[in-house]
Amino acid sequence: MTTERIIDFLNTRRPDGPCLVVDLDVVRDNFSTFKRAMPSSAIYYAVKANPAPEILRLLAAMGSNFDAASVTEIEMALEAGATPQRISFGNTIKKERDVARAFALGVKMFAVDCAEEVEKIARAAPGSRVFCRVLTDGEGAEWPLSRKFGCVPAMAADVLRHAYALGLEPYGVSFHVGSQQTDVHAWDRALGDARGVFETLAADGIVLKMVNLGGGFPSRYLKDIPSAEAYGQAIFCALSKHFGNQIPETIIEPGRAMVGNAGVIKTEVVLISKKSRDDAIRWVYLDIGKFGGLAETMDEAIRYPIRTSRDGDAFEPCVLAGPTCDSADVMYEKNPYPLPITLTIGDEVLIEGTGAYTSTYSSVAFNGFEPLKSYVI
Ligand SMILES: *Cc1c(COP(=O)(O)O)cnc(C)c1O
């Protein structure tokens, strides 16, 4: 969404080179929308989606909690004003010395998905809360996160029992239904699995308290998405179905949906050419590509809305590529992108919906290109 404020900023500041501009008003609206749609869930913003200090400060002031993937992200959340009680170390893959550093900073909630990780936490962060991540199939998600994180539900029970035996507090179960999840019912099956883990442990006298519903809430790109209310309702129904009148505490960890629509990347057309005299398709090269922050175009997974000043003219499908000397640096080729026939070298192009998973994905100096500049207004 290119807001008036973003247009004003670009017109008055005229920043040189590609840059991301994030409008905090949109982030503020997104946070309020989540609070309204899921009033009984605590919000843990997934810092990795966009860790700009201005965003973290705004969310901290609005009462958000934070899901951190590393000690640096924990420090950023603390710096922004969050207390350590409001931070979860949600990465299931942590060095033991990072667990110890997080614990020294006051963090006492950790994600695990195996007994080995539980042992690190028992040694480096004794007495802490742990929640175990279970696998999901990621079906329905445009950016699935399956396989790498989580264990099967039967093993989650063992992992949490092990945590109990080592003096940790087995706190709950987490999952992530896959990022950009456009099926509001995707949480249902995972909640059934979570319920199974709760029951297995209850039989051993271990009472779990919390389900971490993860992220996955979508941002609007080219296609319409269900409303936050629709997600809230579907998830509440699934919770009631599986947990009856014993609905546990829940937390959500939105990343993309908190910041995605708040950002716009300004970029410039560097070159437009064809591969042969009678080539039917034009190649459009921008001054940003996969290595400049658009990594989520990998496999053409995320398709961003693109705006130009010539959008009133006729369109034709184009191959869209980045500026580096790497042949992987092509964003849309299998499924070419319609752009105005009149688009010209030097034109400015706005790539919308780029507030999440862009600035920190940008490489430092691949081919000598600077990392993506970011302005938060
Ligand atoms: C990346 C991540 C999130 C955020 O996911 P989105 O799909 O961007 O909302 C939430 N929780 C965990 C554990 C993650 O790794």
The ligand as an SDF file (V2000), in Angstrom:
LIG
                    3D

 15 15  0  0  0  0  0  0  0  0999 V2000
    9.1610  -16.4260   10.9260 C   0  0  0  0  0  0  0  0  0  0  0  0
    8.3970  -16.8100   12.1380 C   0  0  0  0  0  0  0  0  0  0  0  0
    7.2110  -16.1560   12.4500 C   0  0  0  0  0  0  0  0  0  0  0  0
    6.5900  -15.1020   11.5660 C   0  0  0  0  0  0  0  0  0  0  0  0
    5.9410  -15.6850   10.5100 O   0  0  0  0  0  0  0  0  0  0  0  0
    5.0300  -14.8240    9.4940 P   0  0  0  0  0  0  0  0  0  0  0  0
    4.5490  -15.8270    8.5430 O   0  0  0  0  0  0  0  0  0  0  0  0
    5.8830  -13.7800    8.9210 O   0  0  0  0  0  0  0  0  0  0  0  0
    3.9120  -14.2490   10.3110 O   0  0  0  0  0  0  0  0  0  0  0  0
    6.5750  -16.5080   13.6180 C   0  0  0  0  0  0  0  0  0  0  0  0
    7.0720  -17.4620   14.4410 N   0  0  0  0  0  0  0  0  0  0  0  0
    8.2070  -18.1140   14.1660 C   0  0  0  0  0  0  0  0  0  0  0  0
    8.7180  -19.1120   15.1100 C   0  0  0  0  0  0  0  0  0  0  0  0
    8.8960  -17.8210   13.0120 C   0  0  0  0  0  0  0  0  0  0  0  0
   10.0260  -18.4770   12.7270 O   0  0  0  0  0  0  0  0  0  0  0  0
  1  2  1  0
  2  3  1  0
  2 14  2  0
  3  4  1  0
  3 10  2  0
  4  5  1  0
  5  6  1  0
  6  7  2  0
  6  8  1  0
  6  9  1  0
 10 11  1  0
 11 12  2  0
 12 13  1  0
 12 14  1  0
 14 15  1  0
M  END
$$$$
